Amino acid sequence: MRNIDRFIILCIAVNDHVEKKGNLSYLSWAWAWAEVLKIDPAARWTAHEYGDRPAMYLPDGSAMVKVSVEIKGDIKTCVLPVMDNRNRAIQNPDAFSVNTAIMRCLAKCIAMFGLGLYIYAGEDLPEGSAPQVDPDLVALIAGANSLDELTKLFKRLTKEQRMTHIDAFTARKKELTTPPEAA
């Protein structure tokens, strides 16, 4: 996965899509997967099986699920216990609880690519007053085909736009200056 693609995922605003259950915040797996498909229509995910079972059952009666996600050739894998809505492991979980855990694990695995990652870090939601990254501008940066084109774009921006999007510029510059065989 290119650095600019990672930056684009990190820049997706999730605040309007965060749901709460009790005192826990989470992203809907369906919304998160829809965002992934916008970035990579060929993205895939897999719920791993343990023999003929969708979860790995532990000696204490609890269970773990495992999900892998592939976005633009980059694969990440996460595990998650089958839990109740208070985040406590369920003893001898039923099919619905296992399925719910798989979908939660999918959302967590997507977050490992950067989408809403701060939610899983236990942090508060970012402040709305912070400068917002412009997805259209990030797309322009990602589309720059040369350092000259990237520099011209940078010079056209305001100081605030430059500061807000500096990580995207840095990532694209690195891609443009790294030989293909070293990437």
C-alpha angles and dihedrals in degrees: 000000000000119000090241090056090053090050092050090054091049090051097056107115108233101169094100091051101049113116127197132217111181106319094331124102122208144162121241109251090221093055092044092050091049089055091049091053090054088058097040119010088190093057116131138195132196133198105212120228129215104216103304094339129093092216139042108243116214128212092256091059096255123117141216129210127204128207132181125199127195119200119174091339095309113118126200127180129201136182127207134181118241100255142178123237090277091058094252121137114257118229112227094355121209126231094268092054092048091049091048090051091051091054091046088050089051090055090047092050091050087052089058085069088056106265105135091338092153090067090064091045088064092244126142119256113278115264115266090221093067115104109274122231112238109228091203091055091047088053090052090050091049090049095054106119099194141025088249091056091046092050092050090051091049092052092053093059130091119249091255092051090049093051094045093050101035093112091055091049092048093049093049092046090053091051092049093049099042114091111242093243091055094049 
